[in-house]
Amino acid sequence: MTCYLNKPLLAAVVVLALYAVIVFTAAGPRTLSAGLLLGFYLLLVLNSYFSISFPEAVFRVRCPSDTAINVSLVAIYLGLPWLVRDPLWFFVTMAVFFCLAVIKYANWLTRIEANFFLRRKIMANALAGLECLLVVAALQRFQGTLWPVVLALILYICGTVHTLLIDPLYRER
């Protein structure tokens, strides 16, 4: 995997992670479910570093729709730590997050010639969004159980290992 070091973005990722840990610590009881969701969020932040640094270094897409989506994604980043105590709303919000990411990268299809990367990026985000919707359905069906959250985290960890280490997503070819 080619590494595109973006120091300001790395600093922002560290600040987001610290913010999430502070919110988790200060905002209420620290339950196992909330801890698992905090782990999911921190993994999202790690993924987002690579998801932003690679395209920023290689493509540098600038358009009004991209800016609008990025503002929405940042709002979700800031709100998610407050939802770790409510798995249902956490995963609903995550589904919205991944849906916005699909729209963002689908919009890029007409702006850059990196269909190899974009097709894989869109598919990865669509699968993550689908996973979140399946977790929402499982949480509604099996109320009071923790297994949908545990399974979601395990799948997201596996997806992260796959897209960062086994078959790197962030490459031009």
N, C-alpha and C positions, 0 to 999 in steps of 0.2 A: 504494500500500500504506500503510495506516495504521500508524504506528509507535507501539508501546506501550513506552516506555522504562522498564525495570525495572533500576535501578542495582545492587541486590544480586545479581540474576540475571546481569547483565552482568559483574560482578566474578567471580562463580562460573565463568562461561564462560571468562573470561580465565585464571583459575587452572587450569581443566581443560586449556586449550590449552597453557599453560606446563608443566603436569605431563606432558602427552603428549610434548612436545618434550624435556623432561629425561629421561624414560624412554627415548625413542628414542635419545637421545645416549649415555646411560650403560649401557644394557642389552645391548649387543651390536653386531655389525657393522651398519653402515649400508649396506644394499643398496638397489638401485633398487626392488625389490618392497616392502621395508619403508617406503621413502620414499613410494611411491604409497599404501600403506595408511595411513600417517600423514596424508597429504592427505585420504583418505577420512574418517578419524576427525575431522580438524579441520573438514571440511565438515559432518559430522554434528553437531558441537558448535555450529557457526554456525546450522544448521537448528533445532537444539534450542532456541536462544535464542528464536527467533520462535515455535516450537511451544509453548513454555511461557509466554512473556510475553503473547501475545495471549489465550489462554484464561484465564490468571490475571487479566488486567485486565477481561475481559468476563464470564466465567462463574463463576469461583471455586468450582469443584466440590470438595467435601470429603466423602469417604466412606472407610470402612475399606478397601474393595477398591482404590480409587485410591491410597491411601497404600501399600498392600502392593506394588502394581505400581511405584510411583515408587521405592521402596526397591530393588527388583530392577533397575530401569533405572539407578539411580545406581551400583549394584554393577557393572553392565556397563560404564558409562562409565569407572569406575576400572580395570577389568580389560582393556579393549580395547587400551590402549597397549602392554601387555605381550604382546599377540598379533600385533603388526605384522610379526613375523618368521616367522609361520606363517599364510600366506594362507588355508589351508583352515579352520583353527579361527577365524580372524578373521571369515570370512564365515558360518560356522555360528553364531557368537555374534551377529553382526549380524542374521541371520535370526530368532533368538530375540528380540532387541531389538525388531525391527519387529512380530513376532507379539504381544509384550506390549503394544506401542503400539496395535495393532488392538483388542486386548481392552479396553484402557483406554478408548479412545474409543467402542467399541461399548457399553460399560457406561454411558457418558454419554447415550446415546440416550434412556434412560428418565428422566434427571435434568434435562436442559435442553432448551429448545426452540430449537435451532439446527441443525436437520437439514441445512440447506444446507452449513454449515461441516463438520459431523460426517461426512456422507457423503463429502465430498471429502477430509477428513483420513484417514478410514478407508481410502479407495481409495489415497491416496498412500502410506500406510504398508504396505498390502498389496502394492502394486507394488514398493516398495523391498525388502520381505521376499522376494518372488518373485525379484527380481533377485539377491539374495544366494544363494538356493537354486540358481538357474541357474549362478551363478559357482562354487558348490561342486561342482556336477555337471561343469562344464567343467574345473575344476582336477583333479578325479579322472580325467576322461577324457584330458586333455592334460597329464599330469604333467610338471613341469619347464618349462612355458612361462609366459610372463608376460602374454600377450594377454588372458586373462580378467580379470585385475586392472586392466589398462589400460582395457579396454572398460567394466568396471564403474565405474571412476572417471569416465570420459567421460560415461556415462549418468547418473551421480549428479550431476555438474556440470550437465548439461542439465536434469535434473529440478529442481535447485535454482534455476536461472535461471528456469525456467518458473513454479514455485510462488511465487517471491519477486518476480519482475519482470514477466513476460509476462501471466500470469493469476493474480494474487495469491490464494493460499490463505487467508491470514490477514485475512479481512474478514467482516463479518456478512452481507452479501448481495452 
